[in-house]
Amino acid sequence: MMPLTWPELNLHPFVPVSQAEGYLFMIEELRRYLKSITRFDEISFQPNSGATGEYAGLLTIMKYLQSTGQGHRNICLIPKSAHGTNPASAALAGMKIVQINTINGCVDMDDLTAKAEKHQ
């Protein structure tokens, strides 16, 4: 396993290593657990914000689908009430966005069901 680099840890660049040992241990343990649970070859802690984490997740999903011969599954169902980063992340990841209707800000389950069946 490659050791984490300082930027991956998201610590202040001037924090002395001696003051970060517990944090380093905790992150390495979490990394080991996540690799075991997900069976991924590696784990990144770099995406801090929801938008970058969402984008990293969608890229991972797309790469997985491509690796299993399912690269044609590139539809991302997103509620119309979603934050703007949601469709933006999907588009950047190479996905086609299909909007799901909402009722008073909540997902219209009938529309979700119909579109999920159409695009499965």
Residue pairs with C-beta under 8 A, 6 or more apart in sequence:
1 31
1 32
1 35
1 42
2 42
4 24
4 27
4 28
4 31
4 45
6 13
7 46
8 44
8 45
8 46
9 20
9 23
9 24
9 27
9 45
10 45
10 46
10 48
11 20
11 23
17 24
27 45
31 43
31 45
34 40
34 43
35 41
35 42
35 43
44 56
46 52
46 56
47 53
47 55
47 56
50 85
51 85
51 88
51 89
54 85
54 86
54 89
55 89
55 92
55 93
58 76
58 89
58 90
58 93
58 95
59 93
61 93
62 71
62 74
62 93
62 94
62 95
65 71
65 73
65 74
74 94
74 95
74 96
75 95
75 96
75 97
75 98
75 119
76 87
76 90
76 93
76 95
76 96
76 97
76 98
77 98
77 100
77 112
77 115
77 116
77 119
78 86
78 87
78 90
78 97
78 98
78 99
78 100
79 99
79 100
79 101
79 102
79 107
80 99
80 100
80 101
80 102
81 102
81 105
81 106
87 97
87 99
90 96
90 97
91 97
98 115
98 119
100 107
100 108
100 111
100 112
100 115
101 108
101 111
102 108
